[in-house]
């Protein structure tokens, strides 16, 4: 009897704990969240999760098929579109799925496998490639329905696709999903925060990559971080945005368990970016105020990527304002971040080396 009482007490305590967990009003797991796109015949405005997106042409009906410009519908499903003038072929890529169609041919090739046929063929009109919306959308994994009364096509994709509504910095964006506008923290990378050195460069790079575009989000293990931001890998066609930021040198690898699926990839990409002096690693060797950076010691034959203070055991970027305050006898040079950390130094909280 006592055992049952203890069990019930524990169960009630756990239930109380769950009841105290406060989730955002628009909270939904990635498994539950779909993406919805609406197109209306004759209208040059497309609706993606409630966010209007303009086209320069409107879909139309011909031979009982709804025709759309391939680039616009594909890009709003977070896919990239490539055109081969020589082969008269259009290729659509969404992460690991590739669809190819040739003008005048009804065959559709998915991931290199042919043998699928439409009952119509894509064509070019007014310098645009037109395709049946149903065939393209369904081969990207979406479901398509038609409302005769509204003359409206609805495309439902089983996953998180949405337009980027705001770029906060190099590792955080806002995306309009089907249940509202969400703050999204890119998994596995870290870039300077507001007020830190290189903040603007990293933010500008993220803006260049995804600003205003439709992206596909995929989670690892965790749904959100402690601030309520979605933790996600971000894709744009065949571009893995998290990896691209590290590869181009605008972000550091910063993986935290349990979200470690691409940890080794990010570390490898950061090493290559450092060695090749890309992005921030190239800028780090350029000081806007040369007098603030101490001269290398006589034995120093290569430029130092990091400068440490042997007195405080803190290391900095050469351009950090605190470098000029280090006494000459306490200056230590490091070629890599790993070298400084291995020597027992911790990174400066201001310049975020």
C-alpha positions in Angstrom: 0.0 0.0 0.0 2.8 2.4 0.9 4.5 1.6 -2.5 1.3 2.6 -4.3 1.0 5.8 -2.3 4.6 6.7 -3.1 4.0 6.0 -6.8 0.8 8.2 -6.9 2.6 11.0 -5.1 5.4 10.9 -7.6 3.0 10.8 -10.5 1.1 13.8 -9.1 4.3 15.7 -8.5 5.4 15.0 -12.1 2.0 16.1 -13.5 2.3 19.4 -11.5 5.8 19.9 -13.0 4.4 19.5 -16.5 1.6 21.9 -15.8 4.1 24.6 -14.8 5.9 24.4 -18.1 4.9 27.4 -20.2 5.2 27.1 -23.9 4.6 29.9 -26.5 1.0 30.4 -27.5 1.8 29.4 -31.1 3.9 26.4 -30.0 3.8 23.3 -32.3 6.4 20.7 -32.9 8.1 20.4 -36.3 6.3 17.1 -36.9 2.9 18.9 -36.6 3.7 22.0 -38.6 2.9 22.1 -42.3 3.5 24.8 -44.8 0.7 26.2 -46.9 0.8 28.1 -50.2 -2.2 29.6 -52.0 -2.2 30.7 -55.7 -5.2 32.3 -57.4 -5.8 32.2 -61.1 -5.2 35.6 -62.6 -3.5 37.0 -59.5 0.2 37.9 -59.4 0.2 37.5 -55.6 1.1 34.2 -53.9 0.3 33.6 -50.2 2.9 31.6 -48.2 1.7 30.9 -44.6 -0.3 34.0 -44.7 2.6 36.2 -46.0 1.9 37.7 -49.5 4.6 37.2 -52.1 4.5 39.1 -55.4 5.0 37.6 -58.8 5.5 39.6 -62.0 3.0 37.3 -63.9 -0.1 35.4 -62.8 -0.9 31.6 -63.1 -3.4 30.7 -65.7 -5.5 27.6 -66.8 -4.9 26.0 -70.2 -6.0 22.5 -71.3 -7.4 22.0 -67.8 -4.0 22.5 -66.2 -2.9 25.3 -63.8 0.3 26.7 -65.2 2.9 28.6 -63.1 6.4 30.0 -63.7 8.7 27.2 -62.5 11.1 29.5 -60.7 8.5 31.2 -58.6 6.7 28.2 -57.3 9.9 26.2 -56.8 11.7 29.0 -54.9 8.6 29.4 -52.6 9.0 25.8 -51.8 12.6 26.5 -50.7 14.1 25.0 -53.9 16.8 26.3 -56.3 16.2 26.4 -60.0 18.8 25.9 -62.7 18.4 26.4 -66.4 20.5 24.8 -69.2 20.1 26.8 -72.4 22.0 24.2 -74.4 19.8 21.3 -73.3 16.6 23.3 -72.8 16.4 21.7 -69.4 15.2 23.1 -66.1 16.4 21.5 -62.9 14.8 22.0 -59.4 16.8 21.1 -56.3 15.4 21.0 -52.8 18.0 19.7 -50.3 18.5 16.1 -51.4 15.8 15.9 -54.1 16.4 16.9 -57.7 13.8 17.2 -60.4 14.6 17.7 -64.1 12.3 18.6 -67.0 13.0 19.3 -70.6 11.1 21.8 -72.7 8.7 20.0 -75.0 9.1 16.6 -73.2 6.5 15.2 -70.8 9.1 13.1 -68.9 10.0 14.1 -65.4 13.3 12.8 -63.9 13.5 12.6 -60.1 16.9 12.0 -58.5 18.3 10.7 -61.8 15.5 8.2 -62.3 13.3 8.7 -65.3 10.2 6.9 -66.5 7.7 9.3 -65.0 5.5 11.2 -67.4 3.1 14.1 -67.2 0.2 14.3 -69.7 1.5 17.7 -70.8 5.0 19.2 -71.4 6.6 22.4 -70.0 6.9 25.3 -72.4 8.5 28.7 -72.7 6.4 31.8 -73.0 7.5 35.4 -72.6 11.0 34.2 -71.5 9.6 32.1 -68.7 9.4 28.3 -68.2 5.9 27.3 -67.4 5.0 24.0 -65.7 1.9 22.4 -64.2 1.8 23.3 -60.5 0.5 19.9 -59.4 3.4 17.8 -61.0 6.2 20.0 -59.6 4.7 20.4 -56.1 3.8 16.7 -55.7 7.2 15.6 -56.8 8.7 17.9 -54.1 6.5 16.0 -51.5 3.6 18.4 -51.3 -0.2 17.8 -51.7 -2.2 20.0 -54.1 -5.9 20.8 -54.0 -8.2 22.9 -56.2 -11.0 25.2 -55.2 -13.3 25.8 -58.2 -15.3 28.5 -56.6 -12.3 30.6 -55.5 -10.2 29.6 -58.6 -7.5 28.9 -56.1 -4.7 26.3 -55.8 -3.6 25.2 -52.3 -0.2 23.5 -51.9 0.5 21.9 -48.5 4.1 20.8 -47.8 4.6 18.4 -44.8 7.4 20.4 -43.2 8.6 23.8 -42.1 9.0 26.1 -45.1 8.6 29.9 -44.7 9.8 33.3 -45.9 12.6 34.9 -43.9 11.0 38.1 -42.5 14.0 39.4 -40.6 17.7 38.8 -40.2 18.7 39.5 -36.5 22.4 38.6 -36.8 24.6 36.0 -38.4 23.0 33.1 -36.6 19.4 34.1 -35.9 16.6 34.9 -38.3 12.8 35.2 -38.2 10.7 33.0 -40.4 7.0 33.2 -41.2 5.7 29.7 -40.6 2.1 28.4 -40.7 1.5 29.1 -37.0 3.2 32.5 -36.9 6.4 34.4 -37.1 9.2 32.4 -35.3 12.7 33.3 -34.2 15.0 30.7 -35.5 18.5 30.0 -34.1 20.8 28.2 -36.5 22.2 25.0 -34.9 25.9 24.4 -34.6 27.3 27.9 -35.3 28.0 31.1 -33.5 28.5 34.6 -34.8 29.2 38.0 -33.0 26.3 39.6 -31.1 25.1 43.2 -31.4 27.9 45.6 -30.4 30.7 43.0 -30.9 33.3 43.2 -33.6 32.3 41.7 -37.0 28.6 41.7 -36.1 27.7 43.7 -39.2 29.7 41.6 -41.5 28.2 38.3 -40.3 24.7 39.8 -40.4 25.2 41.2 -43.9 26.3 37.7 -45.1 23.2 36.1 -43.6 21.1 38.8 -45.2 22.7 38.1 -48.6 22.1 34.3 -48.3 18.5 34.2 -47.0 17.0 37.7 -46.7 13.4 37.7 -47.9 13.7 34.2 -49.4 11.7 31.0 -48.6 13.8 28.5 -46.6 13.3 24.9 -45.4 13.9 24.2 -41.7 15.0 20.9 -40.2 15.5 20.1 -36.5 18.0 17.9 -34.9 16.9 16.7 -31.4 15.9 19.9 -29.5 12.8 21.8 -30.5 13.7 25.2 -29.0 16.4 26.8 -26.8 15.8 28.4 -23.4 14.8 31.7 -25.1 12.0 30.0 -27.1 13.8 30.2 -30.4 13.4 27.2 -32.8 16.7 25.3 -33.1 17.1 24.4 -36.8 19.3 23.6 -39.7 18.4 26.0 -42.5 18.3 25.1 -46.2 17.7 27.1 -49.4 17.6 24.7 -52.4 20.9 22.8 -52.3 22.5 25.4 -50.0 23.0 24.3 -46.3 23.0 27.8 -44.8 24.5 26.8 -41.4 27.5 25.1 -43.1 27.9 28.0 -45.6 28.3 30.6 -42.9 31.1 28.5 -41.4 32.6 27.6 -44.7 32.8 31.2 -45.8 34.4 32.3 -42.5 31.5 34.3 -41.1 30.7 31.9 -38.2 32.4 29.6 -35.7 31.5 26.0 -35.1 29.7 25.9 -31.8 27.8 22.7 -31.3 26.0 21.8 -28.1 24.6 18.4 -27.2 22.2 16.8 -28.0 22.1 18.7 -31.4 25.4 17.3 -32.8 24.5 15.8 -36.2 26.8 18.0 -38.2 29.4 18.8 -35.5 32.3 17.2 -37.3 31.4 18.9 -40.5 31.3 22.4 -38.9 34.6 21.9 -37.2 36.2 20.8 -40.4 34.8 23.8 -42.3 35.9 26.3 -39.7 39.5 24.9 -39.9 39.5 25.3 -43.7 38.1 28.8 -43.4 40.8 29.8 -40.9 43.6 28.3 -42.9 42.4 30.0 -46.1 41.8 33.4 -44.4 38.2 33.6 -45.5 35.5 36.0 -44.3 36.1 37.1 -40.8 39.4 35.3 -40.6 40.7 37.5 -43.4 39.3 40.7 -41.8 40.8 39.7 -38.4 44.3 40.4 -39.7 43.3 44.0 -40.7 43.2 46.5 -37.9 41.1 49.7 -38.4 43.5 51.3 -35.8 47.0 50.0 -36.5 48.4 51.7 -33.4 46.2 49.6 -31.2 47.9 46.4 -32.3 51.4 45.8 -30.7 54.3 45.0 -33.1 55.3 41.4 -33.3 58.3 40.3 -31.4 61.6 40.0 -33.3 61.2 36.2 -33.5 57.6 36.5 -34.9 57.9 35.7 -38.6 54.1 35.3 -39.4 51.1 37.4 -38.6 49.4 36.5 -35.3 45.7 35.6 -35.5 45.2 36.0 -31.8 47.0 37.9 -29.0 46.9 36.7 -25.4 47.6 38.4 -22.1 49.7 36.1 -19.9 48.7 38.1 -16.9 44.9 37.7 -17.3 45.0 34.5 -19.4 42.6 36.1 -21.9 43.2 36.0 -25.6 41.9 38.6 -28.2 41.6 39.4 -31.8 44.4 41.7 -33.0 41.9 44.5 -33.5 40.4 44.3 -30.0 40.5 47.6 -28.1 42.1 45.8 -25.1 45.1 44.6 -27.0 46.7 48.1 -26.7 46.4 47.8 -22.9 48.5 44.7 -22.6 52.0 45.2 -21.2 54.7 44.2 -23.6 56.1 41.6 -21.3 52.6 39.9 -21.1 52.0 39.7 -24.8 51.7 36.1 -26.2 50.9 35.3 -29.8 48.7 32.4 -31.1 48.2 31.3 -34.6 44.9 29.5 -33.9 42.0 29.7 -31.5 42.6 26.0 -30.5 46.2 26.8 -29.6 45.2 29.6 -27.2 42.6 27.5 -25.5 45.0 24.5 -25.2 47.4 26.9 -23.5 44.8 27.7 -20.9 43.6 31.0 -22.2 39.9 32.0 -22.4 38.3 34.1 -25.1 37.7 37.8 -24.6 34.0 38.6 -24.1 34.2 41.8 -26.1 35.9 40.8 -29.4 34.6 37.2 -29.2 37.7 35.6 -30.8 
